[in-house]
Amino acid sequence: MIARIWRGATREADKDTYFEYLQKTGLKEYAAIPGNQGVWVLRRVYEGKTEFTLISLWDSWDAIKAFAGPDYENAVYYPEDDKFLLERGPRVIHYEVLSCPSQCIMKERPD
């Protein structure tokens, strides 16, 4: 299993609206891709901003590429992200998942 991690930040006032937007865009698209095993959405408020961290879990590199395209280390953005995001990086980080909570089903590690 592979974890794909993305981070971005909004104004604190936009935290709930942006989460609703995420549900209609990226989170919905994640769920539609075969090989996606779900996503953890983390949020913290600090200094008038809200940081979002998304940790999506994938069966394989092919599944990630089906979502992100051939340059799968690039972050995927949607049309209204510019309206909300104060901070966002051009790339994401991937990690091999070696263990997970008991409710997580580990499959053989991808090559």
TIVO-2410 file (N, C-alpha, C; in nm, 3 decimals):
# residues 111
REC num residu      c1      c2      c3 atome chaine
REC   1      M   0.085  -0.118   0.000     N      A
REC   1      M   0.000   0.000   0.000    CA      A
REC   1      M   0.089   0.123   0.000     C      A
REC   2      I   0.040   0.228  -0.064     N      A
REC   2      I   0.113   0.353  -0.075    CA      A
REC   2      I   0.028   0.466  -0.017     C      A
REC   3      A   0.090   0.551   0.064     N      A
REC   3      A   0.023   0.671   0.115    CA      A
REC   3      A   0.069   0.791   0.033     C      A
REC   4      R  -0.029   0.870  -0.010     N      A
REC   4      R  -0.003   0.993  -0.086    CA      A
REC   4      R  -0.043   1.109   0.004     C      A
REC   5      I   0.049   1.200   0.032     N      A
REC   5      I   0.023   1.306   0.129    CA      A
REC   5      I   0.030   1.442   0.061     C      A
REC   6      W  -0.079   1.517   0.080     N      A
REC   6      W  -0.091   1.653   0.027    CA      A
REC   6      W  -0.121   1.748   0.141     C      A
REC   7      R  -0.067   1.870   0.133     N      A
REC   7      R  -0.094   1.974   0.234    CA      A
REC   7      R  -0.130   2.105   0.166     C      A
REC   8      G  -0.222   2.178   0.229     N      A
REC   8      G  -0.258   2.311   0.184    CA      A
REC   8      G  -0.319   2.388   0.300     C      A
REC   9      A  -0.327   2.519   0.287     N      A
REC   9      A  -0.382   2.602   0.395    CA      A
REC   9      A  -0.478   2.706   0.340     C      A
REC  10      T  -0.584   2.730   0.416     N      A
REC  10      T  -0.686   2.830   0.383    CA      A
REC  10      T  -0.693   2.932   0.496     C      A
REC  11      R  -0.773   3.036   0.475     N      A
REC  11      R  -0.807   3.126   0.585    CA      A
REC  11      R  -0.892   3.047   0.685     C      A
REC  12      E  -0.879   3.079   0.811     N      A
REC  12      E  -0.958   3.010   0.913    CA      A
REC  12      E  -1.108   3.021   0.883     C      A
REC  13      A  -1.152   3.134   0.834     N      A
REC  13      A  -1.294   3.156   0.805    CA      A
REC  13      A  -1.345   3.063   0.695     C      A
REC  14      D  -1.255   3.011   0.611     N      A
REC  14      D  -1.296   2.924   0.500    CA      A
REC  14      D  -1.287   2.775   0.532     C      A
REC  15      K  -1.253   2.739   0.655     N      A
REC  15      K  -1.223   2.599   0.686    CA      A
REC  15      K  -1.339   2.504   0.655     C      A
REC  16      D  -1.460   2.540   0.690     N      A
REC  16      D  -1.573   2.450   0.665    CA      A
REC  16      D  -1.614   2.450   0.518     C      A
REC  17      T  -1.612   2.566   0.456     N      A
REC  17      T  -1.647   2.576   0.314    CA      A
REC  17      T  -1.546   2.500   0.229     C      A
REC  18      Y  -1.418   2.510   0.264     N      A
REC  18      Y  -1.317   2.437   0.186    CA      A
REC  18      Y  -1.332   2.286   0.205     C      A
REC  19      F  -1.363   2.243   0.326     N      A
REC  19      F  -1.384   2.099   0.347    CA      A
REC  19      F  -1.501   2.049   0.262     C      A
REC  20      E  -1.609   2.126   0.257     N      A
REC  20      E  -1.723   2.088   0.171    CA      A
REC  20      E  -1.679   2.081   0.025     C      A
REC  21      Y  -1.597   2.176  -0.018     N      A
REC  21      Y  -1.544   2.178  -0.154    CA      A
REC  21      Y  -1.457   2.054  -0.180     C      A
REC  22      L  -1.372   2.019  -0.083     N      A
REC  22      L  -1.290   1.897  -0.095    CA      A
REC  22      L  -1.377   1.774  -0.116     C      A
REC  23      Q  -1.487   1.767  -0.041     N      A
REC  23      Q  -1.576   1.651  -0.053    CA      A
REC  23      Q  -1.636   1.639  -0.193     C      A
REC  24      K  -1.659   1.752  -0.258     N      A
REC  24      K  -1.720   1.752  -0.392    CA      A
REC  24      K  -1.617   1.732  -0.503     C      A
REC  25      T  -1.489   1.752  -0.473     N      A
REC  25      T  -1.386   1.747  -0.577    CA      A
REC  25      T  -1.290   1.631  -0.551     C      A
REC  26      G  -1.180   1.658  -0.486     N      A
REC  26      G  -1.074   1.559  -0.468    CA      A
REC  26      G  -1.118   1.432  -0.396     C      A
REC  27      L  -1.190   1.446  -0.287     N      A
REC  27      L  -1.231   1.327  -0.212    CA      A
REC  27      L  -1.326   1.240  -0.293     C      A
REC  28      K  -1.415   1.303  -0.367     N      A
REC  28      K  -1.506   1.230  -0.454    CA      A
REC  28      K  -1.428   1.159  -0.565     C      A
REC  29      E  -1.330   1.229  -0.621     N      A
REC  29      E  -1.250   1.168  -0.728    CA      A
REC  29      E  -1.165   1.054  -0.676     C      A
REC  30      Y  -1.105   1.070  -0.557     N      A
REC  30      Y  -1.030   0.958  -0.496    CA      A
REC  30      Y  -1.117   0.834  -0.492     C      A
REC  31      A  -1.237   0.849  -0.437     N      A
REC  31      A  -1.326   0.734  -0.416    CA      A
REC  31      A  -1.365   0.665  -0.546     C      A
REC  32      A  -1.364   0.738  -0.656     N      A
REC  32      A  -1.405   0.682  -0.785    CA      A
REC  32      A  -1.294   0.603  -0.854     C      A
REC  33      I  -1.173   0.609  -0.803     N      A
REC  33      I  -1.060   0.543  -0.868    CA      A
REC  33      I  -1.041   0.403  -0.810     C      A
REC  34      P  -1.048   0.300  -0.894     N      A
REC  34      P  -1.018   0.165  -0.844    CA      A
REC  34      P  -0.877   0.160  -0.787     C      A
REC  35      G  -0.864   0.099  -0.672     N      A
REC  35      G  -0.734   0.093  -0.605    CA      A
REC  35      G  -0.717   0.194  -0.495     C      A
REC  36      N  -0.811   0.290  -0.483     N      A
REC  36      N  -0.806   0.383  -0.370    CA      A
REC  36      N  -0.865   0.313  -0.249     C      A
REC  37      Q  -0.794   0.320  -0.138     N      A
REC  37      Q  -0.838   0.254  -0.015    CA      A
REC  37      Q  -0.887   0.353   0.091     C      A
REC  38      G  -0.917   0.474   0.047     N      A
REC  38      G  -0.971   0.573   0.140    CA      A
REC  38      G  -0.873   0.686   0.164     C      A
REC  39      V  -0.919   0.782   0.241     N      A
REC  39      V  -0.838   0.901   0.270    CA      A
REC  39      V  -0.866   0.949   0.411     C      A
REC  40      W  -0.762   0.991   0.477     N      A
REC  40      W  -0.775   1.059   0.606    CA      A
REC  40      W  -0.762   1.207   0.578     C      A
REC  41      V  -0.857   1.285   0.627     N      A
REC  41      V  -0.853   1.431   0.612    CA      A
REC  41      V  -0.824   1.489   0.750     C      A
REC  42      L  -0.711   1.554   0.761     N      A
REC  42      L  -0.671   1.615   0.888    CA      A
REC  42      L  -0.678   1.767   0.874     C      A
REC  43      R  -0.716   1.833   0.984     N      A
REC  43      R  -0.729   1.979   0.980    CA      A
REC  43      R  -0.683   2.036   1.112     C      A
REC  44      R  -0.606   2.146   1.104     N      A
REC  44      R  -0.570   2.217   1.227    CA      A
REC  44      R  -0.577   2.366   1.201     C      A
REC  45      V  -0.623   2.438   1.302     N      A
REC  45      V  -0.635   2.583   1.295    CA      A
REC  45      V  -0.521   2.644   1.376     C      A
REC  46      Y  -0.452   2.740   1.314     N      A
REC  46      Y  -0.344   2.809   1.384    CA      A
REC  46      Y  -0.322   2.945   1.319     C      A
REC  47      E  -0.297   3.046   1.401     N      A
REC  47      E  -0.261   3.181   1.356    CA      A
REC  47      E  -0.351   3.233   1.243     C      A
REC  48      G  -0.482   3.210   1.256     N      A
REC  48      G  -0.576   3.263   1.158    CA      A
REC  48      G  -0.586   3.183   1.028     C      A
REC  49      K  -0.514   3.072   1.020     N      A
REC  49      K  -0.517   2.986   0.902    CA      A
REC  49      K  -0.566   2.847   0.942     C      A
REC  50      T  -0.605   2.771   0.842     N      A
REC  50      T  -0.639   2.631   0.864    CA      A
REC  50      T  -0.557   2.547   0.769     C      A
REC  51      E  -0.480   2.455   0.825     N      A
REC  51      E  -0.399   2.365   0.744    CA      A
REC  51      E  -0.475   2.234   0.725     C      A
REC  52      F  -0.479   2.188   0.601     N      A
REC  52      F  -0.538   2.059   0.567    CA      A
REC  52      F  -0.425   1.965   0.525     C      A
REC  53      T  -0.430   1.844   0.575     N      A
REC  53      T  -0.340   1.738   0.531    CA      A
REC  53      T  -0.427   1.621   0.490     C      A
REC  54      L  -0.411   1.576   0.366     N      A
REC  54      L  -0.485   1.460   0.315    CA      A
REC  54      L  -0.388   1.346   0.299     C      A
REC  55      I  -0.421   1.234   0.359     N      A
REC  55      I  -0.341   1.112   0.346    CA      A
REC  55      I  -0.430   1.009   0.276     C      A
REC  56      S  -0.407   0.992   0.148     N      A
REC  56      S  -0.485   0.894   0.072    CA      A
REC  56      S  -0.405   0.765   0.060     C      A
REC  57      L  -0.476   0.654   0.062     N      A
REC  57      L  -0.413   0.522   0.057    CA      A
REC  57      L  -0.448   0.452  -0.073     C      A
REC  58      W  -0.346   0.392  -0.134     N      A
REC  58      W  -0.360   0.335  -0.269    CA      A
REC  58      W  -0.299   0.196  -0.275     C      A
REC  59      D  -0.359   0.111  -0.358     N      A
REC  59      D  -0.308  -0.025  -0.377    CA      A
REC  59      D  -0.180  -0.029  -0.458     C      A
REC  60      S  -0.163   0.065  -0.552     N      A
REC  60      S  -0.052   0.055  -0.646    CA      A
REC  60      S  -0.018   0.190  -0.706     C      A
REC  61      W   0.099   0.196  -0.771     N      A
REC  61      W   0.138   0.316  -0.845    CA      A
REC  61      W   0.042   0.338  -0.961     C      A
REC  62      D  -0.005   0.231  -1.023     N      A
REC  62      D  -0.099   0.245  -1.134    CA      A
REC  62      D  -0.228   0.313  -1.089     C      A
REC  63      A  -0.275   0.280  -0.969     N      A
REC  63      A  -0.396   0.345  -0.916    CA      A
REC  63      A  -0.370   0.494  -0.893     C      A
REC  64      I  -0.254   0.527  -0.840     N      A
REC  64      I  -0.219   0.668  -0.818    CA      A
REC  64      I  -0.212   0.741  -0.952     C      A
REC  65      K  -0.152   0.679  -1.050     N      A
REC  65      K  -0.142   0.741  -1.183    CA      A
REC  65      K  -0.279   0.759  -1.247     C      A
REC  66      A  -0.372   0.669  -1.218     N      A
REC  66      A  -0.508   0.684  -1.271    CA      A
REC  66      A  -0.573   0.811  -1.214     C      A
REC  67      F  -0.535   0.847  -1.092     N      A
REC  67      F  -0.587   0.970  -1.031    CA      A
REC  67      F  -0.508   1.093  -1.076     C      A
REC  68      A  -0.375   1.085  -1.064     N      A
REC  68      A  -0.290   1.204  -1.078    CA      A
REC  68      A  -0.228   1.221  -1.216     C      A
REC  69      G  -0.232   1.118  -1.299     N      A
REC  69      G  -0.167   1.127  -1.429    CA      A
REC  69      G  -0.026   1.072  -1.423     C      A
REC  70      P   0.043   1.073  -1.537     N      A
REC  70      P   0.176   1.011  -1.543    CA      A
REC  70      P   0.281   1.077  -1.454     C      A
REC  71      D   0.271   1.207  -1.433     N      A
REC  71      D   0.363   1.275  -1.341    CA      A
REC  71      D   0.297   1.278  -1.204     C      A
REC  72      Y   0.286   1.161  -1.145     N      A
REC  72      Y   0.204   1.139  -1.025    CA      A
REC  72      Y   0.255   1.208  -0.899     C      A
REC  73      E   0.375   1.264  -0.903     N      A
REC  73      E   0.422   1.338  -0.785    CA      A
REC  73      E   0.375   1.483  -0.785     C      A
REC  74      N   0.313   1.526  -0.894     N      A
REC  74      N   0.252   1.659  -0.896    CA      A
REC  74      N   0.121   1.655  -0.819     C      A
REC  75      A   0.095   1.761  -0.745     N      A
REC  75      A  -0.034   1.775  -0.677    CA      A
REC  75      A  -0.143   1.797  -0.780     C      A
REC  76      V  -0.263   1.751  -0.748     N      A
REC  76      V  -0.380   1.770  -0.834    CA      A
REC  76      V  -0.463   1.884  -0.774     C      A
REC  77      Y  -0.493   1.985  -0.856     N      A
REC  77      Y  -0.574   2.097  -0.809    CA      A
REC  77      Y  -0.698   2.111  -0.896     C      A
REC  78      Y  -0.799   2.178  -0.839     N      A
REC  78      Y  -0.928   2.195  -0.904    CA      A
REC  78      Y  -0.955   2.344  -0.925     C      A
REC  79      P  -1.050   2.379  -1.013     N      A
REC  79      P  -1.069   2.519  -1.054    CA      A
REC  79      P  -1.082   2.621  -0.941     C      A
REC  80      E  -1.153   2.588  -0.834     N      A
REC  80      E  -1.174   2.687  -0.729    CA      A
REC  80      E  -1.070   2.683  -0.618     C      A
REC  81      D  -0.969   2.598  -0.630     N      A
REC  81      D  -0.865   2.594  -0.527    CA      A
REC  81      D  -0.799   2.731  -0.508     C      A
REC  82      D  -0.777   2.803  -0.617     N      A
REC  82      D  -0.714   2.936  -0.605    CA      A
REC  82      D  -0.797   3.031  -0.519     C      A
REC  83      K  -0.926   3.013  -0.517     N      A
REC  83      K  -1.016   3.097  -0.436    CA      A
REC  83      K  -0.993   3.074  -0.287     C      A
REC  84      F  -0.953   2.951  -0.250     N      A
REC  84      F  -0.942   2.915  -0.108    CA      A
REC  84      F  -0.798   2.908  -0.056     C      A
REC  85      L  -0.709   2.854  -0.134     N      A
REC  85      L  -0.579   2.816  -0.080    CA      A
REC  85      L  -0.481   2.934  -0.072     C      A
REC  86      L  -0.429   2.955   0.050     N      A
REC  86      L  -0.324   3.054   0.073    CA      A
REC  86      L  -0.188   2.990   0.054     C      A
REC  87      E  -0.179   2.863   0.086     N      A
REC  87      E  -0.055   2.788   0.074    CA      A
REC  87      E  -0.086   2.655   0.007     C      A
REC  88      R   0.000   2.618  -0.087     N      A
REC  88      R  -0.012   2.487  -0.151    CA      A
REC  88      R   0.118   2.459  -0.224     C      A
REC  89      G   0.156   2.336  -0.220     N      A
REC  89      G   0.280   2.299  -0.287    CA      A
REC  89      G   0.251   2.238  -0.424     C      A
REC  90      P   0.350   2.241  -0.512     N      A
REC  90      P   0.331   2.184  -0.644    CA      A
REC  90      P   0.339   2.032  -0.645     C      A
REC  91      R   0.393   1.973  -0.537     N      A
REC  91      R   0.415   1.829  -0.535    CA      A
REC  91      R   0.357   1.767  -0.409     C      A
REC  92      V   0.339   1.638  -0.414     N      A
REC  92      V   0.295   1.560  -0.299    CA      A
REC  92      V   0.410   1.468  -0.258     C      A
REC  93      I   0.391   1.400  -0.147     N      A
REC  93      I   0.492   1.306  -0.097    CA      A
REC  93      I   0.426   1.167  -0.091     C      A
REC  94      H   0.499   1.065  -0.131     N      A
REC  94      H   0.450   0.928  -0.123    CA      A
REC  94      H   0.535   0.848  -0.025     C      A
REC  95      Y   0.467   0.760   0.050     N      A
REC  95      Y   0.534   0.672   0.143    CA      A
REC  95      Y   0.481   0.531   0.123     C      A
REC  96      E   0.566   0.434   0.139     N      A
REC  96      E   0.524   0.295   0.143    CA      A
REC  96      E   0.466   0.271   0.282     C      A
REC  97      V   0.348   0.212   0.289     N      A
REC  97      V   0.284   0.182   0.417    CA      A
REC  97      V   0.330   0.044   0.462     C      A
REC  98      L   0.396   0.040   0.576     N      A
REC  98      L   0.449  -0.086   0.628    CA      A
REC  98      L   0.357  -0.152   0.729     C      A
REC  99      S   0.277  -0.071   0.798     N      A
REC  99      S   0.177  -0.125   0.890    CA      A
REC  99      S   0.066  -0.022   0.905     C      A
REC 100      C  -0.047  -0.066   0.954     N      A
REC 100      C  -0.161   0.024   0.970    CA      A
REC 100      C  -0.253  -0.028   1.080     C      A
REC 101      P  -0.352   0.051   1.125     N      A
REC 101      P  -0.445   0.004   1.228    CA      A
REC 101      P  -0.516  -0.124   1.184     C      A
REC 102      S  -0.570  -0.196   1.279     N      A
REC 102      S  -0.630  -0.326   1.251    CA      A
REC 102      S  -0.742  -0.321   1.148     C      A
REC 103      Q  -0.814  -0.210   1.136     N      A
REC 103      Q  -0.923  -0.202   1.038    CA      A
REC 103      Q  -0.871  -0.181   0.895     C      A
REC 104      C  -0.745  -0.152   0.882     N      A
REC 104      C  -0.683  -0.133   0.751    CA      A
REC 104      C  -0.640  -0.270   0.697     C      A
REC 105      I  -0.671  -0.294   0.572     N      A
REC 105      I  -0.634  -0.422   0.511    CA      A
REC 105      I  -0.508  -0.402   0.427     C      A
REC 106      M  -0.400  -0.462   0.471     N      A
REC 106      M  -0.275  -0.452   0.398    CA      A
REC 106      M  -0.271  -0.556   0.289     C      A
REC 107      K  -0.238  -0.514   0.170     N      A
REC 107      K  -0.217  -0.607   0.059    CA      A
REC 107      K  -0.067  -0.617   0.038     C      A
REC 108      E  -0.025  -0.704  -0.051     N      A
REC 108      E   0.117  -0.715  -0.079    CA      A
REC 108      E   0.171  -0.579  -0.121     C      A
REC 109      R   0.294  -0.551  -0.081     N      A
REC 109      R   0.354  -0.423  -0.115    CA      A
REC 109      R   0.373  -0.411  -0.265     C      A
REC 110      P   0.341  -0.292  -0.320     N      A
REC 110      P   0.361  -0.273  -0.464    CA      A
REC 110      P   0.509  -0.260  -0.498     C      A
REC 111      D   0.543  -0.298  -0.617     N      A
REC 111      D   0.682  -0.282  -0.663    CA      A
REC 111      D   0.704  -0.147  -0.723     C      A
***
